[in-house]
Amino acid sequence: MMEGKSRIWLTIPLMTLQLRVYVPPHPLIKHWLAIARDVSTPPALFRSAMTELGRWLTYEATRDWFTTVETTVQTPLCECPATYINPEAPMVVIPILRAGLALMEGIQSVVPLTSVYHLGMVRDEETLQVSCYLNKLPDSFDPQTRLIVSEPMLATGGTIMATMAELTKRGIDPGLMRIISVIAAPQALQSLSQEYPSLQVYTAIIDQGLDERGFIVPGLGDAGDRTFGT
């Protein structure tokens, strides 16, 4: 693990492969994570916490993505140098339904000009097997597409691995992807590391593991249920 002023990188070795997991140490991320974890947090406040976590994690995830253009602008007083973002490559966000929707308001506040495609995945509570019930992905993506996957909980890894398979067969480069997650378990990170070593994951925390039902411990429960009050 490497820690700097603004970032903590966790490297998970698996044979000769490595997955980079970024756990930002920002106090606001820790604050909103604590609110999201608290079982007494009502749905309205839980949604606010997820929005803020989506915002701050996306801010960190996209900081190295943008190229800039140097120009000048006219202020009320005089002309001065200015820097603008140069949108030279397409950017896409894919929320994994339904919990992934909880992070979208925060994500889109940081990258408002992205295209959004929806992917619906459901996990059988008995077998923990994943199936897809909605796929609105295009047949292919531009090879230079920068893509954010919104998935609040990386638990067994089944859902995110199924998602990655759908994306890579449509031409997405894992090295140009960022997964935004609130809580990740080692099991999911190991699976991703083995198949997609160039991928980057941004999460508020890495928890200790899973219980017998496949839920992250200590986790925050079911992110979809808590977001939508069901």
Steps between C-alpha positions, in 0.01 A plus 500: 500500500627846409371815666547858387343834571188430298487131423547149629571226247448138599671247277361146516749247357362191335772296325653762269186716478416814692183701548521858619244598759478863600367578850487881536576616855282812472309573826176569310508152348551349845218713640244402236607136521427504873154640435432238232610217732277606790192277514296790643564726199163559323474452122503873420826555687642173366438627145681822586794300629515294181481813287792654686703180483437482127610861461826478693604159367437614142702816561794280598442243225501752215785727609745339253253458214476850361723678254485878500515789257682821586334821386411847627180650635386852557423573865308816602840665540739359242600203289664205681618143435239225541481121484207300365437127492542354153232230446704307244376151594143382569406440862230258613341409834331165558302456822436138591133493593364556733746597773730671249239771453569619855839641398389657173403846620845545654679353198316718252566813703871445427471378138167642375566450128533121512274254321316259730416137416315271740576142595273305735642209698333289768658250740317187612498517880532121532763412238664846476497454121456815291267551206438800274143632471569825310773578250494842332865494393586582137641226279845662515686794653766729362834339604603827669187520715562583865242319708377520859309207650277592793478200735474587873582153635772266370426184696539153348607652169232323299316813385806705414665210316186447291495873428865502398438213259220696331714813472823346376327305223368836378849643467556675833862508616511412875793741534264785409238395754436614855271314740337725759408297809412593857616174663711222351574151632831319433318219315376733224834677474683169461268394217547832321876489551530161337306593185550875466835610647493840326166594658476766772251494787410802712332414828436664834623194690602135470314289756612177660292251301162336444248319718330172411240688292762676290447837669801722575593516870476746668364657180185710496231248414321497164585829327203477265247432772635779718507748213144438390348421840391147405 
